[in-house]
Amino acid sequence: MLNKSAKTLMVMALAGVLALTGCSAQKTDASDFVGDQVKYEIVGIDPGAGLMQSTAAALKEYDLSEWKLIEGSGAAMAAALDKAYKNKQPIIVTGWTPHWKFAKYDLKYLEDPKGVYGGDEQIHTIVRNGLKQDQPSAYSFLDKFEWTPDDMAKVMVDIQDGKKPEEAAAAWIADNGAKVDEWVKDIAKADGQKLKLAYVAWDSEIASTNVVKNVLETKLGYKVEMLQVEAGPMWAGIANGDADAIVAAWLPTTHKDYYAKYKGKFEDMGPNLNGTKIGLVVPTYMNINSIEDLKKK
């Protein structure tokens, strides 16, 4: 039988071994290559998005042939990010700014030293040819429409917190009366004419299109139909006249192929928002900083 002192020493020694083992295991987990941690998967959005094309190009440019870009939707990407973040698990997603996720989570863009994703982007307003002649009031408002990433983020966060998109848009308009009044100043009211706004189901474009729809209806007297489509049909709709306008053209990178394909079949009214960005996004608790860190040494 061991005496009390001997037992105490053995317990202390065992505790020390377990503590060292635990520290060693944690260190090993933290040092695992990021590809192994996330199964070499990048969580993407809808396959027609320019962001997905840019990400596919990035995988080639950085020689990341073992990585797989998972197609899905903006909602599916957000759900995967939320689940991983709550459990402090590693995840890599395709991301863009403005987006509510940057207000909700502590995230960072991976550096892109080769510049595959380009620099900061703008969101442009694009209208069909002939809109100025057919609907001069709508044209004048769309030409004046411009807001900031913070404006857009407020609408997006309200939607994410449970408000319907039309309710969030109305609340923002009520809180920003002076800015809205400038958009519609000296513009004649319409008399129930119909307009079609096309958009992709990104949180940013849901926010902006609902705001524009509300202003056109409540301030200028239009009847507006919103057409939710993928990026390709959105641009095609403007080019062939099936839609009147979009406030969702990400340029010069994300939608550059569509811009080139349909050039001459639409009118570019310039940016309605400056300071956007696209790229690969991770939680800040992940110990990687660059796309180059995805390459196994």
Disulfide bonds with the S-S distance in Angstrom:
none
